């Protein structure tokens, strides 16, 4: 099911491909935002295969292709990064997720994917 219209923290217009995003994933993102208590800026959501092939550093098996992943603008302070990580962990509970913190000279973003049941959670950090 695509992005529902009844979101609290995000507008439908913020999603590039709302029709491709799983409702389960966007509800997870909404719950994270509620606990995080600060704005989150989407920079990427679901992608078509063509868009994914053009995305820098993207994997051909990216969770963006199945509507399960979001990239977000990197927070402006270390405190906000920690608060975001804590919110993700709290919402996830036992649910598998993929969280990547990218803070390099060439790229700064947060990547969050809501994984299917049975997959192991992963946390990746890329920094200069």
Backbone atoms as SQL, in Angstrom:
CREATE TABLE atoms (id INTEGER PRIMARY KEY, chain TEXT, resi INTEGER, resn TEXT, atom TEXT, x REAL, y REAL, z REAL);
INSERT INTO atoms VALUES
  (1, 'A', 1, 'UNK', 'N', 0.841, -1.183, 0.000),
  (2, 'A', 1, 'UNK', 'CA', 0.000, 0.000, 0.000),
  (3, 'A', 1, 'UNK', 'C', 0.885, 1.245, 0.000),
  (4, 'A', 2, 'UNK', 'N', 0.556, 2.251, -0.758),
  (5, 'A', 2, 'UNK', 'CA', 1.380, 3.477, -0.852),
  (6, 'A', 2, 'UNK', 'C', 1.270, 4.359, 0.390),
  (7, 'A', 3, 'UNK', 'N', 1.974, 5.481, 0.349),
  (8, 'A', 3, 'UNK', 'CA', 1.960, 6.435, 1.453),
  (9, 'A', 3, 'UNK', 'C', 0.520, 6.865, 1.732),
  (10, 'A', 4, 'UNK', 'N', 0.057, 6.700, 2.960),
  (11, 'A', 4, 'UNK', 'CA', -1.308, 7.106, 3.293),
  (12, 'A', 4, 'UNK', 'C', -1.413, 8.628, 3.419),
  (13, 'A', 5, 'UNK', 'N', -2.607, 9.170, 3.221),
  (14, 'A', 5, 'UNK', 'CA', -2.776, 10.636, 3.263),
  (15, 'A', 5, 'UNK', 'C', -2.869, 11.209, 4.671),
  (16, 'A', 6, 'UNK', 'N', -2.977, 10.365, 5.696),
  (17, 'A', 6, 'UNK', 'CA', -3.232, 10.849, 7.060),
  (18, 'A', 6, 'UNK', 'C', -1.976, 10.971, 7.918),
  (19, 'A', 7, 'UNK', 'N', -0.870, 11.357, 7.331),
  (20, 'A', 7, 'UNK', 'CA', 0.381, 11.478, 8.075),
  (21, 'A', 7, 'UNK', 'C', 0.393, 12.727, 8.953),
  (22, 'A', 8, 'UNK', 'N', 1.096, 12.646, 10.062),
  (23, 'A', 8, 'UNK', 'CA', 1.201, 13.766, 10.990),
  (24, 'A', 8, 'UNK', 'C', 2.414, 14.641, 10.687),
  (25, 'A', 9, 'UNK', 'N', 3.565, 14.006, 10.381),
  (26, 'A', 9, 'UNK', 'CA', 4.818, 14.744, 10.289),
  (27, 'A', 9, 'UNK', 'C', 5.340, 14.966, 8.873),
  (28, 'A', 10, 'UNK', 'N', 4.786, 14.273, 7.916),
  (29, 'A', 10, 'UNK', 'CA', 5.244, 14.400, 6.528),
  (30, 'A', 10, 'UNK', 'C', 4.047, 14.700, 5.633),
  (31, 'A', 11, 'UNK', 'N', 4.327, 15.418, 4.555),
  (32, 'A', 11, 'UNK', 'CA', 3.304, 15.685, 3.544),
  (33, 'A', 11, 'UNK', 'C', 3.535, 14.742, 2.369),
  (34, 'A', 12, 'UNK', 'N', 2.474, 14.375, 1.734),
  (35, 'A', 12, 'UNK', 'CA', 2.564, 13.502, 0.571),
  (36, 'A', 12, 'UNK', 'C', 3.529, 14.075, -0.460),
  (37, 'A', 13, 'UNK', 'N', 3.561, 15.392, -0.596),
  (38, 'A', 13, 'UNK', 'CA', 4.411, 16.054, -1.591),
  (39, 'A', 13, 'UNK', 'C', 5.909, 15.910, -1.276),
  (40, 'A', 14, 'UNK', 'N', 6.268, 15.489, -0.080),
  (41, 'A', 14, 'UNK', 'CA', 7.684, 15.297, 0.271),
  (42, 'A', 14, 'UNK', 'C', 8.251, 14.009, -0.309),
  (43, 'A', 15, 'UNK', 'N', 7.381, 13.101, -0.733),
  (44, 'A', 15, 'UNK', 'CA', 7.810, 11.816, -1.273),
  (45, 'A', 15, 'UNK', 'C', 7.896, 11.895, -2.786),
  (46, 'A', 16, 'UNK', 'N', 9.009, 11.454, -3.315),
  (47, 'A', 16, 'UNK', 'CA', 9.185, 11.470, -4.768),
  (48, 'A', 16, 'UNK', 'C', 8.311, 10.410, -5.435),
  (49, 'A', 17, 'UNK', 'N', 8.193, 9.259, -4.776),
  (50, 'A', 17, 'UNK', 'CA', 7.384, 8.154, -5.301),
  (51, 'A', 17, 'UNK', 'C', 6.460, 7.604, -4.216),
  (52, 'A', 18, 'UNK', 'N', 5.466, 8.384, -3.787),
  (53, 'A', 18, 'UNK', 'CA', 4.587, 7.914, -2.705),
  (54, 'A', 18, 'UNK', 'C', 3.849, 6.621, -3.060),
  (55, 'A', 19, 'UNK', 'N', 3.639, 6.398, -4.332),
  (56, 'A', 19, 'UNK', 'CA', 2.929, 5.189, -4.764),
  (57, 'A', 19, 'UNK', 'C', 3.781, 3.931, -4.623),
  (58, 'A', 20, 'UNK', 'N', 5.095, 4.078, -4.456),
  (59, 'A', 20, 'UNK', 'CA', 5.998, 2.930, -4.351),
  (60, 'A', 20, 'UNK', 'C', 6.466, 2.648, -2.913),
  (61, 'A', 21, 'UNK', 'N', 6.189, 3.567, -2.002),
  (62, 'A', 21, 'UNK', 'CA', 6.632, 3.416, -0.615),
  (63, 'A', 21, 'UNK', 'C', 5.658, 2.503, 0.133),
  (64, 'A', 22, 'UNK', 'N', 6.186, 1.561, 0.896),
  (65, 'A', 22, 'UNK', 'CA', 5.333, 0.690, 1.709),
  (66, 'A', 22, 'UNK', 'C', 4.758, 1.474, 2.883),
  (67, 'A', 23, 'UNK', 'N', 3.474, 1.301, 3.126),
  (68, 'A', 23, 'UNK', 'CA', 2.839, 1.987, 4.246),
  (69, 'A', 23, 'UNK', 'C', 3.525, 1.624, 5.562),
  (70, 'A', 24, 'UNK', 'N', 3.891, 0.382, 5.733),
  (71, 'A', 24, 'UNK', 'CA', 4.587, -0.081, 6.935),
  (72, 'A', 24, 'UNK', 'C', 5.856, 0.741, 7.187),
  (73, 'A', 25, 'UNK', 'N', 6.590, 1.035, 6.129),
  (74, 'A', 25, 'UNK', 'CA', 7.832, 1.800, 6.263),
  (75, 'A', 25, 'UNK', 'C', 7.554, 3.248, 6.643),
  (76, 'A', 26, 'UNK', 'N', 6.564, 3.850, 6.021),
  (77, 'A', 26, 'UNK', 'CA', 6.281, 5.253, 6.328),
  (78, 'A', 26, 'UNK', 'C', 5.676, 5.400, 7.726),
  (79, 'A', 27, 'UNK', 'N', 4.922, 4.421, 8.175),
  (80, 'A', 27, 'UNK', 'CA', 4.398, 4.462, 9.553),
  (81, 'A', 27, 'UNK', 'C', 5.557, 4.352, 10.556),
  (82, 'A', 28, 'UNK', 'N', 6.559, 3.543, 10.228),
  (83, 'A', 28, 'UNK', 'CA', 7.754, 3.441, 11.063),
  (84, 'A', 28, 'UNK', 'C', 8.458, 4.800, 11.121),
  (85, 'A', 29, 'UNK', 'N', 8.643, 5.424, 9.971),
  (86, 'A', 29, 'UNK', 'CA', 9.298, 6.737, 9.901),
  (87, 'A', 29, 'UNK', 'C', 8.520, 7.783, 10.698),
  (88, 'A', 30, 'UNK', 'N', 7.213, 7.746, 10.627),
  (89, 'A', 30, 'UNK', 'CA', 6.375, 8.666, 11.398),
  (90, 'A', 30, 'UNK', 'C', 6.588, 8.454, 12.903),
  (91, 'A', 31, 'UNK', 'N', 6.661, 7.204, 13.334),
  (92, 'A', 31, 'UNK', 'CA', 6.865, 6.909, 14.755),
  (93, 'A', 31, 'UNK', 'C', 8.242, 7.390, 15.222),
  (94, 'A', 32, 'UNK', 'N', 9.248, 7.231, 14.375),
  (95, 'A', 32, 'UNK', 'CA', 10.585, 7.738, 14.697),
  (96, 'A', 32, 'UNK', 'C', 10.530, 9.252, 14.850),
  (97, 'A', 33, 'UNK', 'N', 9.885, 9.922, 13.914),
  (98, 'A', 33, 'UNK', 'CA', 9.792, 11.384, 13.954),
  (99, 'A', 33, 'UNK', 'C', 9.088, 11.867, 15.217),
  (100, 'A', 34, 'UNK', 'N', 8.062, 11.162, 15.651),
  (101, 'A', 34, 'UNK', 'CA', 7.333, 11.551, 16.862),
  (102, 'A', 34, 'UNK', 'C', 8.250, 11.527, 18.082),
  (103, 'A', 35, 'UNK', 'N', 9.091, 10.519, 18.193),
  (104, 'A', 35, 'UNK', 'CA', 10.009, 10.408, 19.334),
  (105, 'A', 35, 'UNK', 'C', 11.200, 11.351, 19.174),
  (106, 'A', 36, 'UNK', 'N', 11.689, 11.486, 17.962),
  (107, 'A', 36, 'UNK', 'CA', 12.836, 12.354, 17.665),
  (108, 'A', 36, 'UNK', 'C', 12.536, 13.816, 18.024),
  (109, 'A', 37, 'UNK', 'N', 11.309, 14.227, 17.803),
  (110, 'A', 37, 'UNK', 'CA', 10.831, 15.562, 18.191),
  (111, 'A', 37, 'UNK', 'C', 11.598, 16.708, 17.537),
  (112, 'A', 38, 'UNK', 'N', 12.019, 16.499, 16.294),
  (113, 'A', 38, 'UNK', 'CA', 12.649, 17.547, 15.488),
  (114, 'A', 38, 'UNK', 'C', 12.352, 17.205, 14.032),
  (115, 'A', 39, 'UNK', 'N', 12.420, 18.188, 13.154),
  (116, 'A', 39, 'UNK', 'CA', 12.123, 17.904, 11.751),
  (117, 'A', 39, 'UNK', 'C', 13.086, 16.880, 11.137),
  (118, 'A', 40, 'UNK', 'N', 12.560, 16.075, 10.233),
  (119, 'A', 40, 'UNK', 'CA', 13.350, 15.167, 9.406),
  (120, 'A', 40, 'UNK', 'C', 13.062, 15.535, 7.958),
  (121, 'A', 41, 'UNK', 'N', 14.109, 15.705, 7.160),
  (122, 'A', 41, 'UNK', 'CA', 13.953, 16.107, 5.765),
  (123, 'A', 41, 'UNK', 'C', 14.286, 14.922, 4.871),
  (124, 'A', 42, 'UNK', 'N', 13.297, 14.464, 4.136),
  (125, 'A', 42, 'UNK', 'CA', 13.507, 13.372, 3.186),
  (126, 'A', 42, 'UNK', 'C', 14.341, 13.848, 2.011),
  (127, 'A', 43, 'UNK', 'N', 15.358, 13.080, 1.665),
  (128, 'A', 43, 'UNK', 'CA', 16.122, 13.380, 0.451),
  (129, 'A', 43, 'UNK', 'C', 15.951, 12.282, -0.588),
  (130, 'A', 44, 'UNK', 'N', 15.478, 11.109, -0.157),
  (131, 'A', 44, 'UNK', 'CA', 15.197, 10.012, -1.080),
  (132, 'A', 44, 'UNK', 'C', 14.245, 9.035, -0.414),
  (133, 'A', 45, 'UNK', 'N', 13.321, 8.498, -1.194),
  (134, 'A', 45, 'UNK', 'CA', 12.441, 7.445, -0.690),
  (135, 'A', 45, 'UNK', 'C', 12.508, 6.290, -1.681),
  (136, 'A', 46, 'UNK', 'N', 11.376, 5.770, -2.108),
  (137, 'A', 46, 'UNK', 'CA', 11.391, 4.667, -3.072),
  (138, 'A', 46, 'UNK', 'C', 12.019, 5.141, -4.382),
  (139, 'A', 47, 'UNK', 'N', 12.693, 4.216, -5.056),
  (140, 'A', 47, 'UNK', 'CA', 13.330, 4.546, -6.337),
  (141, 'A', 47, 'UNK', 'C', 12.922, 3.542, -7.405),
  (142, 'A', 48, 'UNK', 'N', 12.892, 4.028, -8.626),
  (143, 'A', 48, 'UNK', 'CA', 12.725, 3.134, -9.761),
  (144, 'A', 48, 'UNK', 'C', 14.090, 2.498, -10.037),
  (145, 'A', 49, 'UNK', 'N', 14.141, 1.394, -10.766),
  (146, 'A', 49, 'UNK', 'CA', 15.446, 0.802, -11.097),
  (147, 'A', 49, 'UNK', 'C', 16.366, 1.776, -11.826),
  (148, 'A', 50, 'UNK', 'N', 15.815, 2.612, -12.672),
  (149, 'A', 50, 'UNK', 'CA', 16.622, 3.588, -13.418),
  (150, 'A', 50, 'UNK', 'C', 17.214, 4.633, -12.469),
  (151, 'A', 51, 'UNK', 'N', 16.410, 5.132, -11.554),
  (152, 'A', 51, 'UNK', 'CA', 16.898, 6.116, -10.585),
  (153, 'A', 51, 'UNK', 'C', 17.953, 5.499, -9.670),
  (154, 'A', 52, 'UNK', 'N', 17.724, 4.270, -9.271),
  (155, 'A', 52, 'UNK', 'CA', 18.666, 3.600, -8.392),
  (156, 'A', 52, 'UNK', 'C', 20.018, 3.405, -9.078),
  (157, 'A', 53, 'UNK', 'N', 19.999, 3.070, -10.352),
  (158, 'A', 53, 'UNK', 'CA', 21.241, 2.876, -11.102),
  (159, 'A', 53, 'UNK', 'C', 22.037, 4.173, -11.192),
  (160, 'A', 54, 'UNK', 'N', 21.344, 5.323, -11.184),
  (161, 'A', 54, 'UNK', 'CA', 22.012, 6.618, -11.297),
  (162, 'A', 54, 'UNK', 'C', 22.428, 7.193, -9.936),
  (163, 'A', 55, 'UNK', 'N', 21.886, 6.631, -8.848),
  (164, 'A', 55, 'UNK', 'CA', 22.201, 7.147, -7.513),
  (165, 'A', 55, 'UNK', 'C', 23.633, 6.775, -7.131),
  (166, 'A', 56, 'UNK', 'N', 24.375, 7.748, -6.699),
  (167, 'A', 56, 'UNK', 'CA', 25.771, 7.539, -6.337),
  (168, 'A', 56, 'UNK', 'C', 25.909, 6.536, -5.199),
  (169, 'A', 57, 'UNK', 'N', 26.701, 5.496, -5.413),
  (170, 'A', 57, 'UNK', 'CA', 26.974, 4.512, -4.379),
  (171, 'A', 57, 'UNK', 'C', 25.831, 3.564, -4.073),
  (172, 'A', 58, 'UNK', 'N', 24.790, 3.581, -4.882),
  (173, 'A', 58, 'UNK', 'CA', 23.626, 2.745, -4.613),
  (174, 'A', 58, 'UNK', 'C', 23.846, 1.294, -5.010),
  (175, 'A', 59, 'UNK', 'N', 23.261, 0.400, -4.247),
  (176, 'A', 59, 'UNK', 'CA', 23.363, -1.034, -4.499),
  (177, 'A', 59, 'UNK', 'C', 22.244, -1.489, -5.438),
  (178, 'A', 60, 'UNK', 'N', 22.509, -2.459, -6.304),
  (179, 'A', 60, 'UNK', 'CA', 21.451, -2.989, -7.163),
  (180, 'A', 60, 'UNK', 'C', 20.385, -3.747, -6.368),
  (181, 'A', 61, 'UNK', 'N', 20.651, -4.021, -5.089),
  (182, 'A', 61, 'UNK', 'CA', 19.652, -4.664, -4.236),
  (183, 'A', 61, 'UNK', 'C', 19.166, -3.708, -3.142),
  (184, 'A', 62, 'UNK', 'N', 19.259, -2.416, -3.395),
  (185, 'A', 62, 'UNK', 'CA', 18.878, -1.387, -2.432),
  (186, 'A', 62, 'UNK', 'C', 17.440, -1.579, -1.942),
  (187, 'A', 63, 'UNK', 'N', 17.242, -1.336, -0.653),
  (188, 'A', 63, 'UNK', 'CA', 15.898, -1.375, -0.079),
  (189, 'A', 63, 'UNK', 'C', 15.016, -0.262, -0.624),
  (190, 'A', 64, 'UNK', 'N', 15.603, 0.751, -1.231),
  (191, 'A', 64, 'UNK', 'CA', 14.812, 1.814, -1.865),
  (192, 'A', 64, 'UNK', 'C', 13.966, 1.242, -3.002),
  (193, 'A', 65, 'UNK', 'N', 14.458, 0.197, -3.646),
  (194, 'A', 65, 'UNK', 'CA', 13.735, -0.417, -4.780),
  (195, 'A', 65, 'UNK', 'C', 12.448, -1.108, -4.347),
  (196, 'A', 66, 'UNK', 'N', 12.375, -1.514, -3.088),
  (197, 'A', 66, 'UNK', 'CA', 11.159, -2.179, -2.608),
  (198, 'A', 66, 'UNK', 'C', 10.306, -1.268, -1.723),
  (199, 'A', 67, 'UNK', 'N', 10.621, 0.036, -1.713),
  (200, 'A', 67, 'UNK', 'CA', 9.812, 0.993, -0.962),
  (201, 'A', 67, 'UNK', 'C', 9.991, 0.915, 0.543),
  (202, 'A', 68, 'UNK', 'N', 11.108, 0.327, 0.991),
  (203, 'A', 68, 'UNK', 'CA', 11.349, 0.126, 2.415),
  (204, 'A', 68, 'UNK', 'C', 12.367, 1.103, 3.005),
  (205, 'A', 69, 'UNK', 'N', 12.992, 1.955, 2.187),
  (206, 'A', 69, 'UNK', 'CA', 14.108, 2.775, 2.679),
  (207, 'A', 69, 'UNK', 'C', 13.899, 4.262, 2.420),
  (208, 'A', 70, 'UNK', 'N', 14.524, 5.036, 3.298),
  (209, 'A', 70, 'UNK', 'CA', 14.505, 6.490, 3.192),
  (210, 'A', 70, 'UNK', 'C', 15.910, 7.013, 3.440),
  (211, 'A', 71, 'UNK', 'N', 16.276, 8.062, 2.734),
  (212, 'A', 71, 'UNK', 'CA', 17.464, 8.831, 3.059),
  (213, 'A', 71, 'UNK', 'C', 16.966, 10.159, 3.605),
  (214, 'A', 72, 'UNK', 'N', 17.651, 10.641, 4.618),
  (215, 'A', 72, 'UNK', 'CA', 17.266, 11.861, 5.307),
  (216, 'A', 72, 'UNK', 'C', 18.466, 12.789, 5.424),
  (217, 'A', 73, 'UNK', 'N', 18.183, 14.079, 5.475),
  (218, 'A', 73, 'UNK', 'CA', 19.259, 15.057, 5.665),
  (219, 'A', 73, 'UNK', 'C', 19.958, 14.779, 7.001),
  (220, 'A', 74, 'UNK', 'N', 21.269, 14.861, 6.990),
  (221, 'A', 74, 'UNK', 'CA', 22.060, 14.620, 8.191),
  (222, 'A', 74, 'UNK', 'C', 21.791, 15.734, 9.204),
  (223, 'A', 75, 'UNK', 'N', 21.559, 15.384, 10.471),
  (224, 'A', 75, 'UNK', 'CA', 21.283, 16.417, 11.478),
  (225, 'A', 75, 'UNK', 'C', 22.459, 17.368, 11.670),
  (226, 'A', 76, 'UNK', 'N', 22.155, 18.534, 12.186),
  (227, 'A', 76, 'UNK', 'CA', 23.152, 19.585, 12.341),
  (228, 'A', 76, 'UNK', 'C', 24.039, 19.475, 13.558),
  (229, 'A', 77, 'UNK', 'N', 23.768, 18.522, 14.445),
  (230, 'A', 77, 'UNK', 'CA', 24.612, 18.397, 15.641),
  (231, 'A', 77, 'UNK', 'C', 24.720, 16.926, 16.052),
  (232, 'A', 78, 'UNK', 'N', 25.764, 16.629, 16.810),
  (233, 'A', 78, 'UNK', 'CA', 25.949, 15.266, 17.322),
  (234, 'A', 78, 'UNK', 'C', 24.786, 14.871, 18.233),
  (235, 'A', 79, 'UNK', 'N', 24.300, 15.814, 19.020),
  (236, 'A', 79, 'UNK', 'CA', 23.162, 15.536, 19.906),
  (237, 'A', 79, 'UNK', 'C', 21.952, 15.049, 19.094),
  (238, 'A', 80, 'UNK', 'N', 21.682, 15.700, 17.965),
  (239, 'A', 80, 'UNK', 'CA', 20.543, 15.290, 17.136),
  (240, 'A', 80, 'UNK', 'C', 20.772, 13.934, 16.469),
  (241, 'A', 81, 'UNK', 'N', 22.013, 13.625, 16.129),
  (242, 'A', 81, 'UNK', 'CA', 22.314, 12.297, 15.574),
  (243, 'A', 81, 'UNK', 'C', 22.005, 11.238, 16.618),
  (244, 'A', 82, 'UNK', 'N', 22.483, 11.430, 17.834),
  (245, 'A', 82, 'UNK', 'CA', 22.222, 10.461, 18.902),
  (246, 'A', 82, 'UNK', 'C', 20.736, 10.351, 19.200),
  (247, 'A', 83, 'UNK', 'N', 20.045, 11.466, 19.187),
  (248, 'A', 83, 'UNK', 'CA', 18.592, 11.442, 19.443),
  (249, 'A', 83, 'UNK', 'C', 17.871, 10.672, 18.347),
  (250, 'A', 84, 'UNK', 'N', 18.316, 10.829, 17.087),
  (251, 'A', 84, 'UNK', 'CA', 17.720, 10.085, 15.984),
  (252, 'A', 84, 'UNK', 'C', 17.964, 8.585, 16.154),
  (253, 'A', 85, 'UNK', 'N', 19.203, 8.205, 16.449),
  (254, 'A', 85, 'UNK', 'CA', 19.535, 6.785, 16.644),
  (255, 'A', 85, 'UNK', 'C', 18.689, 6.204, 17.775),
  (256, 'A', 86, 'UNK', 'N', 18.564, 6.928, 18.882),
  (257, 'A', 86, 'UNK', 'CA', 17.767, 6.450, 20.016),
  (258, 'A', 86, 'UNK', 'C', 16.300, 6.268, 19.615),
  (259, 'A', 87, 'UNK', 'N', 15.765, 7.191, 18.834),
  (260, 'A', 87, 'UNK', 'CA', 14.370, 7.083, 18.388),
  (261, 'A', 87, 'UNK', 'C', 14.182, 5.869, 17.492),
  (262, 'A', 88, 'UNK', 'N', 15.124, 5.633, 16.585),
  (263, 'A', 88, 'UNK', 'CA', 15.033, 4.470, 15.690),
  (264, 'A', 88, 'UNK', 'C', 15.064, 3.181, 16.504),
  (265, 'A', 89, 'UNK', 'N', 15.984, 3.092, 17.451),
  (266, 'A', 89, 'UNK', 'CA', 16.107, 1.887, 18.272),
  (267, 'A', 89, 'UNK', 'C', 14.833, 1.651, 19.082),
  (268, 'A', 90, 'UNK', 'N', 14.290, 2.711, 19.639),
  (269, 'A', 90, 'UNK', 'CA', 13.064, 2.583, 20.441),
  (270, 'A', 90, 'UNK', 'C', 11.898, 2.100, 19.591),
  (271, 'A', 91, 'UNK', 'N', 11.719, 2.673, 18.417),
  (272, 'A', 91, 'UNK', 'CA', 10.609, 2.275, 17.550),
  (273, 'A', 91, 'UNK', 'C', 10.822, 0.866, 17.022),
  (274, 'A', 92, 'UNK', 'N', 12.051, 0.522, 16.711),
  (275, 'A', 92, 'UNK', 'CA', 12.332, -0.788, 16.119),
  (276, 'A', 92, 'UNK', 'C', 12.024, -1.930, 17.075),
  (277, 'A', 93, 'UNK', 'N', 12.395, -1.788, 18.326),
  (278, 'A', 93, 'UNK', 'CA', 12.210, -2.915, 19.234),
  (279, 'A', 93, 'UNK', 'C', 12.912, -4.139, 18.655),
  (280, 'A', 94, 'UNK', 'N', 12.169, -5.186, 18.392),
  (281, 'A', 94, 'UNK', 'CA', 12.718, -6.414, 17.809),
  (282, 'A', 94, 'UNK', 'C', 12.625, -6.435, 16.289),
  (283, 'A', 95, 'UNK', 'N', 12.012, -5.421, 15.691),
  (284, 'A', 95, 'UNK', 'CA', 11.852, -5.378, 14.232),
  (285, 'A', 95, 'UNK', 'C', 13.198, -5.132, 13.570),
  (286, 'A', 96, 'UNK', 'N', 13.519, -5.859, 12.503),
  (287, 'A', 96, 'UNK', 'CA', 14.810, -5.648, 11.840),
  (288, 'A', 96, 'UNK', 'C', 14.843, -4.351, 11.030),
  (289, 'A', 97, 'UNK', 'N', 15.925, -3.628, 11.196),
  (290, 'A', 97, 'UNK', 'CA', 16.110, -2.369, 10.466),
  (291, 'A', 97, 'UNK', 'C', 17.542, -2.289, 9.945),
  (292, 'A', 98, 'UNK', 'N', 17.730, -1.385, 9.016),
  (293, 'A', 98, 'UNK', 'CA', 19.073, -1.040, 8.546),
  (294, 'A', 98, 'UNK', 'C', 19.229, 0.452, 8.762),
  (295, 'A', 99, 'UNK', 'N', 20.261, 0.822, 9.484),
  (296, 'A', 99, 'UNK', 'CA', 20.528, 2.233, 9.766),
  (297, 'A', 99, 'UNK', 'C', 21.952, 2.524, 9.341),
  (298, 'A', 100, 'UNK', 'N', 22.095, 3.539, 8.514),
  (299, 'A', 100, 'UNK', 'CA', 23.428, 3.935, 8.050),
  (300, 'A', 100, 'UNK', 'C', 23.605, 5.425, 8.306),
  (301, 'A', 101, 'UNK', 'N', 24.699, 5.767, 8.954),
  (302, 'A', 101, 'UNK', 'CA', 25.059, 7.157, 9.213),
  (303, 'A', 101, 'UNK', 'C', 26.216, 7.494, 8.291),
  (304, 'A', 102, 'UNK', 'N', 25.989, 8.405, 7.373),
  (305, 'A', 102, 'UNK', 'CA', 27.016, 8.774, 6.395),
  (306, 'A', 102, 'UNK', 'C', 27.407, 10.221, 6.645),
  (307, 'A', 103, 'UNK', 'N', 28.668, 10.422, 7.025),
  (308, 'A', 103, 'UNK', 'CA', 29.156, 11.763, 7.330),
  (309, 'A', 103, 'UNK', 'C', 30.562, 11.891, 6.756),
  (310, 'A', 104, 'UNK', 'N', 30.625, 12.142, 5.461),
  (311, 'A', 104, 'UNK', 'CA', 31.920, 12.271, 4.795),
  (312, 'A', 104, 'UNK', 'C', 31.973, 13.600, 4.042),
  (313, 'A', 105, 'UNK', 'N', 33.124, 13.904, 3.498),
  (314, 'A', 105, 'UNK', 'CA', 33.258, 15.152, 2.738),
  (315, 'A', 105, 'UNK', 'C', 32.376, 15.160, 1.499),
  (316, 'A', 106, 'UNK', 'N', 32.180, 13.993, 0.905),
  (317, 'A', 106, 'UNK', 'CA', 31.422, 13.924, -0.344),
  (318, 'A', 106, 'UNK', 'C', 29.940, 13.607, -0.154),
  (319, 'A', 107, 'UNK', 'N', 29.541, 13.152, 1.039),
  (320, 'A', 107, 'UNK', 'CA', 28.150, 12.739, 1.240),
  (321, 'A', 107, 'UNK', 'C', 27.807, 12.793, 2.722),
  (322, 'A', 108, 'UNK', 'N', 26.652, 13.363, 3.018),
  (323, 'A', 108, 'UNK', 'CA', 26.150, 13.412, 4.391),
  (324, 'A', 108, 'UNK', 'C', 24.660, 13.087, 4.357),
  (325, 'A', 109, 'UNK', 'N', 24.286, 11.941, 4.920),
  (326, 'A', 109, 'UNK', 'CA', 22.871, 11.620, 5.035),
  (327, 'A', 109, 'UNK', 'C', 22.671, 10.471, 6.018),
  (328, 'A', 110, 'UNK', 'N', 21.427, 10.304, 6.422),
  (329, 'A', 110, 'UNK', 'CA', 21.014, 9.164, 7.227),
  (330, 'A', 110, 'UNK', 'C', 20.221, 8.246, 6.312),
  (331, 'A', 111, 'UNK', 'N', 20.461, 6.959, 6.412),
  (332, 'A', 111, 'UNK', 'CA', 19.711, 5.973, 5.632),
  (333, 'A', 111, 'UNK', 'C', 18.990, 5.072, 6.625),
  (334, 'A', 112, 'UNK', 'N', 17.699, 4.890, 6.419),
  (335, 'A', 112, 'UNK', 'CA', 16.895, 4.049, 7.295),
  (336, 'A', 112, 'UNK', 'C', 16.050, 3.131, 6.436),
  (337, 'A', 113, 'UNK', 'N', 16.143, 1.838, 6.685),
  (338, 'A', 113, 'UNK', 'CA', 15.321, 0.864, 5.969),
  (339, 'A', 113, 'UNK', 'C', 14.604, -0.024, 6.973),
  (340, 'A', 114, 'UNK', 'N', 13.335, -0.280, 6.708),
  (341, 'A', 114, 'UNK', 'CA', 12.524, -1.190, 7.507),
  (342, 'A', 114, 'UNK', 'C', 12.562, -2.527, 6.785),
  (343, 'A', 115, 'UNK', 'N', 13.245, -3.495, 7.393),
  (344, 'A', 115, 'UNK', 'CA', 13.509, -4.765, 6.729),
  (345, 'A', 115, 'UNK', 'C', 12.365, -5.760, 6.922),
  (346, 'A', 116, 'UNK', 'N', 12.274, -6.722, 6.024),
  (347, 'A', 116, 'UNK', 'CA', 11.267, -7.776, 6.196),
  (348, 'A', 116, 'UNK', 'C', 11.602, -8.651, 7.408),
  (349, 'A', 117, 'UNK', 'N', 10.597, -9.254, 8.016),
  (350, 'A', 117, 'UNK', 'CA', 10.854, -10.150, 9.152),
  (351, 'A', 117, 'UNK', 'C', 11.859, -11.239, 8.774),
  (352, 'A', 118, 'UNK', 'N', 12.661, -11.609, 9.769),
  (353, 'A', 118, 'UNK', 'CA', 13.634, -12.666, 9.556),
  (354, 'A', 118, 'UNK', 'C', 15.001, -12.195, 9.092),
  (355, 'A', 119, 'UNK', 'N', 15.116, -10.967, 8.698),
  (356, 'A', 119, 'UNK', 'CA', 16.406, -10.412, 8.283),
  (357, 'A', 119, 'UNK', 'C', 17.134, -9.874, 9.509),
  (358, 'A', 120, 'UNK', 'N', 18.455, -9.898, 9.503),
  (359, 'A', 120, 'UNK', 'CA', 19.190, -9.316, 10.630),
  (360, 'A', 120, 'UNK', 'C', 19.268, -7.793, 10.507),
  (361, 'A', 121, 'UNK', 'N', 19.201, -7.123, 11.626),
  (362, 'A', 121, 'UNK', 'CA', 19.395, -5.667, 11.630),
  (363, 'A', 121, 'UNK', 'C', 20.856, -5.361, 11.334),
  (364, 'A', 122, 'UNK', 'N', 21.070, -4.162, 10.772),
  (365, 'A', 122, 'UNK', 'CA', 22.437, -3.706, 10.468),
  (366, 'A', 122, 'UNK', 'C', 22.556, -2.233, 10.805),
  (367, 'A', 123, 'UNK', 'N', 23.721, -1.870, 11.327),
  (368, 'A', 123, 'UNK', 'CA', 24.054, -0.451, 11.507),
  (369, 'A', 123, 'UNK', 'C', 25.410, -0.229, 10.881),
  (370, 'A', 124, 'UNK', 'N', 25.465, 0.750, 10.002),
  (371, 'A', 124, 'UNK', 'CA', 26.688, 1.078, 9.293),
  (372, 'A', 124, 'UNK', 'C', 27.035, 2.539, 9.538),
  (373, 'A', 125, 'UNK', 'N', 28.304, 2.816, 9.665),
  (374, 'A', 125, 'UNK', 'CA', 28.777, 4.194, 9.825),
  (375, 'A', 125, 'UNK', 'C', 29.851, 4.433, 8.779),
  (376, 'A', 126, 'UNK', 'N', 29.668, 5.467, 7.971),
  (377, 'A', 126, 'UNK', 'CA', 30.689, 5.866, 6.997),
  (378, 'A', 126, 'UNK', 'C', 31.058, 7.311, 7.307),
  (379, 'A', 127, 'UNK', 'N', 32.336, 7.529, 7.553),
  (380, 'A', 127, 'UNK', 'CA', 32.780, 8.884, 7.904),
  (381, 'A', 127, 'UNK', 'C', 34.232, 9.068, 7.462),
  (382, 'A', 128, 'UNK', 'N', 34.599, 10.308, 7.248),
  (383, 'A', 128, 'UNK', 'CA', 35.991, 10.668, 6.945),
  (384, 'A', 128, 'UNK', 'C', 36.720, 10.951, 8.233);
